[in-house]
Amino acid sequence: MAVVLAMVVHGMGLLVKTLWGVQERRFSATFETMRSAAISMTTAFGVRNLTSANHLSLQN
């Protein structure tokens, strides 16, 4: 009976470890997506501002 209980506890530990790992990967993927989106928006905003400033300076 003790061996069966040990196997169940070990199996539950593996399940929790697997679920924890999956959750960590999800969090990492979400964070990476948000970071990439922020970099893209910042870059686009910067390029737009530089282009706009260059266009305005050419008109004067």
Biopython code that builds the backbone (N, CA, C, O; Angstrom):
import numpy as np
from Bio.PDB.StructureBuilder import StructureBuilder

atoms = [
    (1, "MET", "N", (0.821, -1.200, 0.000)),
    (1, "MET", "CA", (0.000, 0.000, 0.000)),
    (1, "MET", "C", (0.866, 1.266, 0.000)),
    (1, "MET", "O", (0.527, 2.257, -0.647)),
    (2, "ALA", "N", (1.983, 1.223, 0.729)),
    (2, "ALA", "CA", (2.871, 2.385, 0.796)),
    (2, "ALA", "C", (3.507, 2.659, -0.565)),
    (2, "ALA", "O", (3.738, 3.811, -0.931)),
    (3, "VAL", "N", (3.789, 1.585, -1.311)),
    (3, "VAL", "CA", (4.399, 1.751, -2.628)),
    (3, "VAL", "C", (3.402, 2.422, -3.579)),
    (3, "VAL", "O", (3.783, 3.294, -4.360)),
    (4, "VAL", "N", (2.158, 2.029, -3.517)),
    (4, "VAL", "CA", (1.130, 2.622, -4.370)),
    (4, "VAL", "C", (0.958, 4.099, -4.023)),
    (4, "VAL", "O", (0.857, 4.940, -4.915)),
    (5, "LEU", "N", (0.926, 4.411, -2.744)),
    (5, "LEU", "CA", (0.803, 5.795, -2.304)),
    (5, "LEU", "C", (2.001, 6.617, -2.784)),
    (5, "LEU", "O", (1.839, 7.752, -3.231)),
    (6, "ALA", "N", (3.195, 6.046, -2.692)),
    (6, "ALA", "CA", (4.394, 6.735, -3.157)),
    (6, "ALA", "C", (4.318, 6.987, -4.667)),
    (6, "ALA", "O", (4.716, 8.051, -5.140)),
    (7, "MET", "N", (3.808, 6.009, -5.421)),
    (7, "MET", "CA", (3.671, 6.174, -6.865)),
    (7, "MET", "C", (2.656, 7.271, -7.203)),
    (7, "MET", "O", (2.866, 8.059, -8.126)),
    (8, "VAL", "N", (1.555, 7.313, -6.445)),
    (8, "VAL", "CA", (0.541, 8.348, -6.680)),
    (8, "VAL", "C", (1.108, 9.729, -6.370)),
    (8, "VAL", "O", (0.899, 10.671, -7.135)),
    (9, "VAL", "N", (1.818, 9.855, -5.263)),
    (9, "VAL", "CA", (2.412, 11.134, -4.885)),
    (9, "VAL", "C", (3.450, 11.560, -5.917)),
    (9, "VAL", "O", (3.514, 12.729, -6.297)),
    (10, "HIS", "N", (4.254, 10.614, -6.363)),
    (10, "HIS", "CA", (5.262, 10.920, -7.385)),
    (10, "HIS", "C", (4.587, 11.367, -8.686)),
    (10, "HIS", "O", (5.017, 12.334, -9.313)),
    (11, "GLY", "N", (3.531, 10.658, -9.084)),
    (11, "GLY", "CA", (2.786, 11.010, -10.289)),
    (11, "GLY", "C", (2.163, 12.398, -10.185)),
    (11, "GLY", "O", (2.174, 13.155, -11.155)),
    (12, "MET", "N", (1.624, 12.735, -9.028)),
    (12, "MET", "CA", (1.047, 14.063, -8.823)),
    (12, "MET", "C", (2.138, 15.133, -8.899)),
    (12, "MET", "O", (1.922, 16.218, -9.439)),
    (13, "GLY", "N", (3.305, 14.811, -8.354)),
    (13, "GLY", "CA", (4.426, 15.748, -8.434)),
    (13, "GLY", "C", (4.836, 16.009, -9.871)),
    (13, "GLY", "O", (5.112, 17.151, -10.238)),
    (14, "LEU", "N", (4.878, 14.963, -10.690)),
    (14, "LEU", "CA", (5.201, 15.128, -12.110)),
    (14, "LEU", "C", (4.138, 15.938, -12.835)),
    (14, "LEU", "O", (4.456, 16.771, -13.684)),
    (15, "LEU", "N", (2.864, 15.692, -12.497)),
    (15, "LEU", "CA", (1.781, 16.444, -13.111)),
    (15, "LEU", "C", (1.891, 17.929, -12.779)),
    (15, "LEU", "O", (1.756, 18.780, -13.658)),
    (16, "VAL", "N", (2.134, 18.230, -11.519)),
    (16, "VAL", "CA", (2.270, 19.633, -11.105)),
    (16, "VAL", "C", (3.474, 20.269, -11.786)),
    (16, "VAL", "O", (3.394, 21.411, -12.239)),
    (17, "LYS", "N", (4.583, 19.550, -11.864)),
    (17, "LYS", "CA", (5.784, 20.083, -12.516)),
    (17, "LYS", "C", (5.526, 20.351, -13.997)),
    (17, "LYS", "O", (5.982, 21.361, -14.532)),
    (18, "THR", "N", (4.796, 19.447, -14.664)),
    (18, "THR", "CA", (4.471, 19.632, -16.076)),
    (18, "THR", "C", (3.558, 20.828, -16.278)),
    (18, "THR", "O", (3.793, 21.648, -17.165)),
    (19, "LEU", "N", (2.514, 20.934, -15.458)),
    (19, "LEU", "CA", (1.599, 22.071, -15.565)),
    (19, "LEU", "C", (2.318, 23.386, -15.293)),
    (19, "LEU", "O", (2.061, 24.390, -15.957)),
    (20, "TRP", "N", (3.222, 23.377, -14.310)),
    (20, "TRP", "CA", (3.989, 24.581, -13.992)),
    (20, "TRP", "C", (4.865, 24.987, -15.192)),
    (20, "TRP", "O", (4.962, 26.167, -15.529)),
    (21, "GLY", "N", (5.491, 24.004, -15.819)),
    (21, "GLY", "CA", (6.330, 24.276, -16.984)),
    (21, "GLY", "C", (5.535, 24.830, -18.153)),
    (21, "GLY", "O", (5.986, 25.749, -18.837)),
    (22, "VAL", "N", (4.353, 24.273, -18.385)),
    (22, "VAL", "CA", (3.498, 24.765, -19.464)),
    (22, "VAL", "C", (3.081, 26.208, -19.178)),
    (22, "VAL", "O", (3.085, 27.046, -20.080)),
    (23, "GLN", "N", (2.726, 26.495, -17.936)),
    (23, "GLN", "CA", (2.322, 27.849, -17.566)),
    (23, "GLN", "C", (3.486, 28.828, -17.739)),
    (23, "GLN", "O", (3.287, 29.954, -18.195)),
    (24, "GLU", "N", (4.687, 28.405, -17.378)),
    (24, "GLU", "CA", (5.861, 29.257, -17.552)),
    (24, "GLU", "C", (6.102, 29.557, -19.028)),
    (24, "GLU", "O", (6.428, 30.688, -19.387)),
    (25, "ARG", "N", (5.943, 28.549, -19.882)),
    (25, "ARG", "CA", (6.121, 28.769, -21.321)),
    (25, "ARG", "C", (5.066, 29.718, -21.867)),
    (25, "ARG", "O", (5.364, 30.569, -22.705)),
    (26, "ARG", "N", (3.830, 29.573, -21.392)),
    (26, "ARG", "CA", (2.764, 30.482, -21.823)),
    (26, "ARG", "C", (3.082, 31.907, -21.427)),
    (26, "ARG", "O", (2.936, 32.829, -22.230)),
    (27, "PHE", "N", (3.520, 32.092, -20.184)),
    (27, "PHE", "CA", (3.864, 33.426, -19.703)),
    (27, "PHE", "C", (5.018, 33.994, -20.517)),
    (27, "PHE", "O", (4.999, 35.164, -20.897)),
    (28, "SER", "N", (6.013, 33.171, -20.780)),
    (28, "SER", "CA", (7.171, 33.615, -21.544)),
    (28, "SER", "C", (6.765, 34.013, -22.967)),
    (28, "SER", "O", (7.228, 35.029, -23.484)),
    (29, "ALA", "N", (5.909, 33.221, -23.592)),
    (29, "ALA", "CA", (5.464, 33.531, -24.948)),
    (29, "ALA", "C", (4.644, 34.822, -24.967)),
    (29, "ALA", "O", (4.794, 35.640, -25.875)),
    (30, "THR", "N", (3.784, 35.004, -23.975)),
    (30, "THR", "CA", (2.980, 36.229, -23.900)),
    (30, "THR", "C", (3.873, 37.437, -23.695)),
    (30, "THR", "O", (3.700, 38.463, -24.353)),
    (31, "PHE", "N", (4.832, 37.319, -22.781)),
    (31, "PHE", "CA", (5.746, 38.424, -22.520)),
    (31, "PHE", "C", (6.552, 38.766, -23.767)),
    (31, "PHE", "O", (6.735, 39.940, -24.088)),
    (32, "GLU", "N", (7.030, 37.752, -24.464)),
    (32, "GLU", "CA", (7.828, 37.973, -25.680)),
    (32, "GLU", "C", (6.988, 38.639, -26.767)),
    (32, "GLU", "O", (7.479, 39.510, -27.486)),
    (33, "THR", "N", (5.723, 38.232, -26.889)),
    (33, "THR", "CA", (4.830, 38.848, -27.871)),
    (33, "THR", "C", (4.591, 40.317, -27.548)),
    (33, "THR", "O", (4.644, 41.166, -28.438)),
    (34, "MET", "N", (4.329, 40.621, -26.279)),
    (34, "MET", "CA", (4.088, 42.002, -25.877)),
    (34, "MET", "C", (5.351, 42.852, -26.061)),
    (34, "MET", "O", (5.264, 44.007, -26.477)),
    (35, "ARG", "N", (6.506, 42.293, -25.757)),
    (35, "ARG", "CA", (7.766, 43.012, -25.927)),
    (35, "ARG", "C", (8.011, 43.319, -27.403)),
    (35, "ARG", "O", (8.420, 44.425, -27.756)),
    (36, "SER", "N", (7.758, 42.334, -28.256)),
    (36, "SER", "CA", (7.941, 42.522, -29.684)),
    (36, "SER", "C", (6.975, 43.579, -30.226)),
    (36, "SER", "O", (7.361, 44.408, -31.050)),
    (37, "ALA", "N", (5.737, 43.551, -29.770)),
    (37, "ALA", "CA", (4.756, 44.543, -30.217)),
    (37, "ALA", "C", (5.163, 45.938, -29.768)),
    (37, "ALA", "O", (5.034, 46.896, -30.529)),
    (38, "ALA", "N", (5.653, 46.062, -28.541)),
    (38, "ALA", "CA", (6.080, 47.373, -28.035)),
    (38, "ALA", "C", (7.268, 47.901, -28.835)),
    (38, "ALA", "O", (7.319, 49.089, -29.154)),
    (39, "ILE", "N", (8.210, 47.041, -29.158)),
    (39, "ILE", "CA", (9.374, 47.461, -29.957)),
    (39, "ILE", "C", (8.922, 47.882, -31.353)),
    (39, "ILE", "O", (9.396, 48.888, -31.881)),
    (40, "SER", "N", (8.018, 47.127, -31.947)),
    (40, "SER", "CA", (7.529, 47.469, -33.289)),
    (40, "SER", "C", (6.811, 48.807, -33.296)),
    (40, "SER", "O", (7.027, 49.629, -34.187)),
    (41, "MET", "N", (5.951, 49.028, -32.298)),
    (41, "MET", "CA", (5.217, 50.298, -32.243)),
    (41, "MET", "C", (6.161, 51.466, -31.989)),
    (41, "MET", "O", (6.002, 52.534, -32.582)),
    (42, "THR", "N", (7.137, 51.271, -31.116)),
    (42, "THR", "CA", (8.095, 52.334, -30.826)),
    (42, "THR", "C", (8.924, 52.664, -32.063)),
    (42, "THR", "O", (9.161, 53.834, -32.364)),
    (43, "THR", "N", (9.358, 51.640, -32.771)),
    (43, "THR", "CA", (10.141, 51.848, -33.989)),
    (43, "THR", "C", (9.313, 52.565, -35.050)),
    (43, "THR", "O", (9.788, 53.506, -35.686)),
    (44, "ALA", "N", (8.075, 52.117, -35.237)),
    (44, "ALA", "CA", (7.211, 52.758, -36.231)),
    (44, "ALA", "C", (6.960, 54.221, -35.860)),
    (44, "ALA", "O", (6.968, 55.093, -36.729)),
    (45, "PHE", "N", (6.739, 54.488, -34.582)),
    (45, "PHE", "CA", (6.517, 55.856, -34.129)),
    (45, "PHE", "C", (7.757, 56.713, -34.369)),
    (45, "PHE", "O", (7.652, 57.854, -34.819)),
    (46, "GLY", "N", (8.924, 56.162, -34.069)),
    (46, "GLY", "CA", (10.171, 56.890, -34.282)),
    (46, "GLY", "C", (10.429, 57.179, -35.742)),
    (46, "GLY", "O", (10.833, 58.289, -36.090)),
    (47, "VAL", "N", (10.205, 56.202, -36.605)),
    (47, "VAL", "CA", (10.404, 56.394, -38.040)),
    (47, "VAL", "C", (9.420, 57.425, -38.575)),
    (47, "VAL", "O", (9.778, 58.264, -39.402)),
    (48, "ARG", "N", (8.176, 57.359, -38.101)),
    (48, "ARG", "CA", (7.174, 58.336, -38.534)),
    (48, "ARG", "C", (7.583, 59.746, -38.118)),
    (48, "ARG", "O", (7.462, 60.686, -38.904)),
    (49, "ASN", "N", (8.063, 59.894, -36.896)),
    (49, "ASN", "CA", (8.491, 61.211, -36.427)),
    (49, "ASN", "C", (9.702, 61.718, -37.202)),
    (49, "ASN", "O", (9.766, 62.898, -37.549)),
    (50, "LEU", "N", (10.651, 60.845, -37.473)),
    (50, "LEU", "CA", (11.822, 61.263, -38.240)),
    (50, "LEU", "C", (11.438, 61.654, -39.665)),
    (50, "LEU", "O", (11.930, 62.645, -40.204)),
    (51, "THR", "N", (10.560, 60.865, -40.260)),
    (51, "THR", "CA", (10.112, 61.159, -41.620)),
    (51, "THR", "C", (9.342, 62.475, -41.653)),
    (51, "THR", "O", (9.524, 63.293, -42.555)),
    (52, "SER", "N", (8.481, 62.664, -40.659)),
    (52, "SER", "CA", (7.693, 63.894, -40.590)),
    (52, "SER", "C", (8.597, 65.098, -40.380)),
    (52, "SER", "O", (8.398, 66.133, -41.017)),
    (53, "ALA", "N", (9.585, 64.986, -39.501)),
    (53, "ALA", "CA", (10.504, 66.093, -39.243)),
    (53, "ALA", "C", (11.337, 66.393, -40.488)),
    (53, "ALA", "O", (11.583, 67.557, -40.808)),
    (54, "ASN", "N", (11.765, 65.359, -41.182)),
    (54, "ASN", "CA", (12.544, 65.543, -42.406)),
    (54, "ASN", "C", (11.689, 66.198, -43.489)),
    (54, "ASN", "O", (12.166, 67.069, -44.216)),
    (55, "HIS", "N", (10.450, 65.788, -43.597)),
    (55, "HIS", "CA", (9.541, 66.354, -44.595)),
    (55, "HIS", "C", (9.274, 67.834, -44.295)),
    (55, "HIS", "O", (9.244, 68.660, -45.207)),
    (56, "LEU", "N", (9.082, 68.162, -43.014)),
    (56, "LEU", "CA", (8.832, 69.551, -42.645)),
    (56, "LEU", "C", (10.056, 70.431, -42.886)),
    (56, "LEU", "O", (9.923, 71.585, -43.294)),
    (57, "SER", "N", (11.243, 69.892, -42.635)),
    (57, "SER", "CA", (12.453, 70.690, -42.840)),
    (57, "SER", "C", (12.724, 70.919, -44.330)),
    (57, "SER", "O", (13.330, 71.926, -44.698)),
    (58, "LEU", "N", (12.283, 69.999, -45.184)),
    (58, "LEU", "CA", (12.466, 70.176, -46.625)),
    (58, "LEU", "C", (11.517, 71.227, -47.183)),
    (58, "LEU", "O", (11.823, 71.865, -48.190)),
    (59, "GLN", "N", (10.373, 71.412, -46.541)),
    (59, "GLN", "CA", (9.405, 72.395, -47.011)),
    (59, "GLN", "C", (9.850, 73.819, -46.692)),
    (59, "GLN", "O", (9.477, 74.751, -47.404)),
    (60, "ASN", "N", (10.634, 74.001, -45.643)),
    (60, "ASN", "CA", (11.050, 75.358, -45.230)),
    (60, "ASN", "C", (12.231, 75.835, -45.975)),
    (60, "ASN", "O", (12.698, 76.950, -45.744)),
]
sb = StructureBuilder()
sb.init_structure("model")
sb.init_model(0)
sb.init_chain("A")
sb.init_seg("    ")
for serial, (resi, resn, name, xyz) in enumerate(atoms, 1):
    if name == "N":
        sb.init_residue(resn, " ", resi, " ")
    sb.init_atom(name, np.array(xyz, "f"), 0.0, 1.0, " ", f" {name:<3s}", serial, name[0])
structure = sb.get_structure()
